[in-house]
C-alpha cells in the first residue's frame, strides 16, 4: 500500500543459479535447491499448523540481481517444472525511504516449487520507466497467456496514476491510461461475460476526499488494452438510490448500483476524472484498497476499505463484496461482509482468495499500531475470521509499523495450503541497487518475500 544505456543490458540479465541439465531428470530440487535468504522470517505464524518459509529479502543477491525493498503486489504462474513469480516494488522518486532516482520496479523470480529456493532473478521494470509506486497486482491467464496488471498508487507524479498490462512471460508491457488516472491499488480482470471487464479500486488517502470504485468495460481483451473508445469505456460505480451511502450500511446490508460511463476527455488527468466521477454521483468510500476475485461465483469480487480518515463511514475498515450482473456488467451490487465495528480487524489492505478462503492483510494506522498487523483468514463456509500470521516487527518500532502485503493463493502451484506474500519492514533499511541496478549501490527500505502455509485454507 501506502506506498541509457547500460540499464537496458543490466535489466535484461536473467541470472540463474548454476545446475546441470541432467539433474532435472532425477530430482532437480536436490541438485539445484536454489537460494534462500539468511534473514529470519518477517512473519510469525499464529494459527495451529501454520508455517512461514522466508524466501528472499531486500539486499539478497543472486548473480548480478539484488532484491529491492518495499515488495508489494505479486503474481505467479507455473512454467515447466518451476514457479515464476512477479513482484512489485512500491518505489517512487517522490516517496521517502527508497533509493534516490528510482521509481517502481518489477522483479521476476524463478523458484523451485519443492524447496522454494530462488533459481534465477531479473528486473522486468528497472525503475527508470518513471512509473511511481506500483502497489498490488493481478496475474491472470487470458487466452492462454499470463498477463500481469498493476498501476501507480500516486498522482500526479510519474504517469499521473496510470497503469500497465505486462506479458508475464516476455516482459513486454503496454501502458493503459484509459483504465483511469487515479491512485490505483489494483487492476483485476473479470472474465466469464460477453464483454471484457476490469475492476479497479482507488486508494485516495487525502482527508475529506473520497475513494471511488472504477471499471473498464470493452467488447474484448484486445479492445480493452488498445483503449479504442469505440470499443470500450471507463466507468464509475454509484448507488441506484442516492440515499443509500456508506453511513447507512451495516454488516450484511446490500446496495444495488450501476457503473456509469466516463469519457476519455473526462479522464484527461486525475483532477478531471475525480471531478467527473463526483458529478456523476459516484458512491463515496473512505479509502479503498485491494480487490480479489472470488472462485465460487463468476462476477464476484471482494474489496477492502481501510478507513483511517476522519469524517468517513468507516475509520478502522470494512470488507465489501461486489456482485456483477453477468448479463449486464454495468449492473452491480455491493454488500458489506465484514465491519471493524463488530469484527476483530483493523485497517484491511491487501486481499487474496482461494476456493475456501479470503485472506485479509492489515496495515494498521495510528492508534491501532500498538498491535501487530496480522493476516486473517475469512472462511467462506462458516464465516469465521481467524488470525493466521502477524508481522515480526523489531523493537523499538511499534508492533503495527510493519505490514504484510501482496498475498496470493499458491495452493494450485505449491500444494494445498500454501500462499505467497511480501512483508514491508518499514523501520529497517537494507542495501539495494540504485538507478544502475548495480548491487549495493544504494540503500532503501527493507522487505521480504515469504511462503505461508495455512492448513485447510
Secondary structure, DSSP 8 states (H G I E B T S, - for coil): -----HHHHHHT--EE----GGGGGS-HHHH---B---S--SEEE-STT-EEEEEEETT-EETTEE--S-EEEEEEEEETTEEEEEEEE---TTSSSS-TT---EEEEEEEETTT--EEEEEEEE-S-S----EEEEEEEEETTEEEEEEEES-SSSTTTS-EEEEETTT--EEE-GGG-SS-EEEEEEE-SSSSEEEEEEE---STT--B-EEEEEESSHHHHHHT-TTSEEEEEEEESSTT--TTT--TT-EEEEEEEEE-TTTTSSHHHHHHHHHHTT---BS-EEEEEE-SSSTTEEEEEE---STTSS-SS-EEEEEEE-TT-TTEEEEEEEEETTTSS--SEEEEEE-SSEEEEEE---TTGGGS--EEEEEETTT--EEEEEEE---TTS-GGGSEEEEEEE-HHHH-TTEEEEEEEEEEEEEEE--TT--TTSEEEEEEEEEEEE-TT-
